[in-house]
Amino acid sequence: MSETENPHNVKCDNCSSTRLLAFYCQGRDCHNISYDGLEYEGYMIEGLGLYGNYGDAVDFQLCMQCGKIQGSFPKDDVDIKNEMVESEV
């Protein structure tokens, strides 16, 4: 696996705009995620499309033209819930 699961595009994968905001935030090992009644606290979950380096970062690009986060979105509801449950083990 590469250092990040997110693409570093030159153009938006939805509208082809070059107005991309790169967002990278490194935490201190603890992320809080809530989704459809599930709660998770810990390293960032791989597979949600926001995973950065080594689990302690959030890393993504946001198109400032159409608002799409770059990468494989949308995510299926079942896949998100499975990622959250598997990460708690």
N, C-alpha and C positions, 0 to 999 in steps of 0.2 A: 504494500500500500504506500502511496506517496505521502508526503508530509501533510497534505490536506486532501479531503475528498471533494473539494470544491474547484470548479474551473476558474481560471483567471483569464476571462474573455477580453477581447478587444471590442467586440460588439455584443449587444444584448441578444440572447438566443431566442427572444420572442419578437422584438420589434426592430432589431438591427441598429439601434441607437448606440452611439459611443459614449453616452452619458452614464457611465457606471461608477458607482460609489463603492470602493473596497472597504469592507468593515472587518477589523481584526481586534478582538478583545481577549486578553489573557487574564484568567481568573486565578484564584488561589485554591484550586482543586474542587471547589464546590459550586455546582450549578443547580438551580431549582427549576424544575420543569413540571407544568401542570397541563394535562390534556384529557378531556372527556372523563373527568372523575378520577384519573390516575395521577399520582404524585410521585416525583422522583427527585432525589437529592444525591449528587455525586459528580463524577467526571462527566463531561459532555458526552452524549450518546452518539456513537457512530450510526450512520444510516438515516439521520434526520435531514441531512443536507446542510448542516451548520457547523460540522465538526472541524476543529482546527488541529493544531499540533499536539499530539500526545494526550488529548483528552482534557487539557486544562484551558482550552481556548475555544472561542466561537469565531468562525471565519466565513465570510460570504461576500458576494457582490450584489448590489441592489441597483437595478436600472432606475434612474431618476426620470426617465421619460414615461415608462409604462408601469413601473412599480414591481416588476417581477424579480424575485430572487433568482439568481442564475443557478443552473443545475437541473437535476431531475425532479421537477415538481409538476403537478401536485403529487403528494405522497398518499398512498392508500391508507385509510383509517386502520385497517387490520395490521398493516406493516408498522405504523407508528406505535400502536399499542404493543405489538410483539417486541419491538426494539426497547420500549420502556420496561416491560416485564423481564426480558432477558438480561437487561443491564443491572437489574436489582439483585441478580444471583451472585 
